[in-house]
Structures are given as structure tokens and as C-alpha cells.
Amino acid sequence: MLSTYVARLFLSRFAIVLALLVAVLQLLDLMARADDVLTVAGNGRAEIMTYVQLRVPQLIDRFMPFAAMLASILAVAELAQQSEIIVMRAAGRSAVCLMRPIVACGAIAAAAHILFHDTVVAPASARLHAWESAGFATLPDTAGPSTGPRWALAGRDVIKVGAASITAEQIDLTAVTVYRLSAGGRIEFVARAATAAGDTDGAVALGTDATIHGAARLEAASENRGFGPWPARVLAEAIFDGAIAAEHLTLSDLWRRLDDTTQTPAAAGEAETVFWHRFAGPLASIALPVLGVLIGFGPPRRGQILARLAVGLGLGFAYFVADSAAVSLGKLGALPPLLAAAAPAALGVLGAGYLLLRADVPR
């Protein structure tokens, strides 16, 4: 059956192209970031593998539509190279016959993309961001939301947190610096600790590795000198209130943030843009493969396959530039959130429809 044959051809090329893209991009990214991970004392091969595990989902999420477009071009170009397109044209088949299975596969890929982003990409991105914020020193817990560098005020203590994560039972802080202020606002003592933790219903205290320094001179001390513990609720509100990037939230968390009437208009616009883009972005896995079919549907000629691949690469690059620019403008409030999230995908669908009508006009 033609549809099954085309679908199998497209899916096999899609898997190969996506795997190659992710492998090459991950290798380049690792070459640029490996030194940052390995410069931390104690980090080694295990931390490198952890970085790869957290980075790969982001690459898959970003380049899945692009891989779908290249796969459609390769699949149709292969059909054309083997004269199967000529046979289809002679039998009265149009480009639509090729598009139906590819669009169906693209729709399945888009649905899987949304689910993959919500269950894998968002938590992995949150952990990687928190780990990078901590200088790749301590990997945060996977169970709760994480955030990067933040400041908090608890009584007379000004607390700087390199990274933090929170669950229903516990709050964990890393790279903590505490400044104890006098009544006049001067710094009396400074405490530094690699970790701080506590129950969310109780208090947070510095880890046993805390070092206390005097304001006039640096001196180590084994006692806390009155630093903490601090109410966990106070720190959680100061550190996590609006600090987690919208990209690191699941759809349910984004929906709750949209219902939050206490956030600023800028934060609400950012959350709404990201929320709609979670659905509009994967639609590119349908629109871009259609463009790929129309690019590869032409008659086979010497050198035309490479030219079509170049056109596909250019269109894919243009789409990603337009998508990134529109989402950024939506987050800044320059465009309405729904328009910013859906405009690039909508333009891709309209362009594909126009080319489809042109391709099926008898000549």
C-alpha cells in the first residue's frame, strides 16, 4: 500500500536524521562545556554523562521539526531518484498522495512532542539550569522545581543562594552565602556553606561545612554564631516566588501560573506566550514536512537533490529564526502572546498550502 510504504520511508529517515542531528550538536556542545563541568573538584565521567542526559532532551525538543522536514525531503527525493515519482505522476497521483501519510506521521510526532516536552524536557531543563547556576557543583534534586541564583531576606540575615530545589517535604539550597547585618545596616559576619536544607514545615539550617568569617578579618569558626535556622516558608516564598522560568514548568504548572492574579503583567505575558507555544511549536512537525514534500516532489535531475536539501535547510533555519524572534517579542510584551506563539507555525501552514495548490495545478 502506497501510504504505508511512504510512512515507513519517512519515519526511518526521520529517526536517522534526528539521531544524527542530536549526536553532532551534542558533541559540539560538549566540546564547549566539558571544561566547565570538569573544573569542579570531584566531577568526572559520571557528571559528563549526567550533563549529556540533561542536554539531549533539549536538543531533541528543539530540532524535531527540522529533522521532520529534512526527512520528508530525503524520502521524496529518494522516491524521485528511483523514478517512483514519475510512476505516480503517470498514474494520476498528485503530491497530496505523498502528503497524507507524512502529515499523519507529523501529527503523531507533534502529539508525542508535546508529551515529551511536558514529561522530560521541562524537568531536565530545570535541573540543568539549576546545576549551571551552581557552577556544576551540586546537582539539584529531581523531585521538585529548581531555580538559579536568588537573594532572600530573613530577619537581619541577607541570604544569597546559588541554586535551590524544593519538594513537598524539603527545601535544599546550594552555594549559600549569608550576610548578618547590624542594627545600623553594617555587615557583622559572613557565613558560607556548600549546602543548606530543612523541612518545608520547619526551618532551614546551614550544612555542617559552614564557615563563618568576621567582618574585620577572615576567621573560621565551628559554631553558627546565630546564623539561622530560618523559617523554611520565608525562604521558599523569597526564593521560588516567580523565580522559576516559564520554560521549566509543566503545562499544569503553567496553567496555575496563568491563574495567578498576583503576578506582574510582564510575568503573565511571558507565561501565556510559553503556554501557547507548547502547542503551536510542535505544529511545525506537520507544516515543515509538507514543505519538504513539495520541495522534493520535482522531477529528478542531476544535482537537484543537493539543491533541494539546501533550500530545505534555508527554510528550516528561517523558521527557527522567526519562531525564536516571535517568542522573544511575546515575552517582552511587544506582541500578543497567542500571536507570538502561533504566527511562525501558521505562516508555515499557509506557505505549504499555497505551494500545494501550485503543485497540483495541471500544466
Salt bridges, closest charged atoms under 4 A:
ASP29 OD2 - ARG55 NE 3.40
ASP36 OD2 - ARG33 NE 2.99
ASP61 OD1 - HIS113 NE2 2.66
ASP61 OD2 - HIS117 NE2 3.80
GLU78 OE1 - ARG13 NH2 2.47
GLU132 OE2 - ARG33 NH1 3.25
ASP157 OD1 - ARG180 NE 2.36
GLU188 OE2 - ARG156 NH1 3.81
GLU219 OE1 - ARG217 NH2 2.72
GLU219 OE2 - ARG225 NH2 2.73
GLU237 OE2 - ARG233 NH1 3.60
GLU247 OE2 - LYS331 NZ 1.79
ASP253 OD1 - ARG256 NH2 2.08
ASP323 OD2 - ARG62 NH1 3.53
ASP323 OD1 - HIS277 NE2 2.95
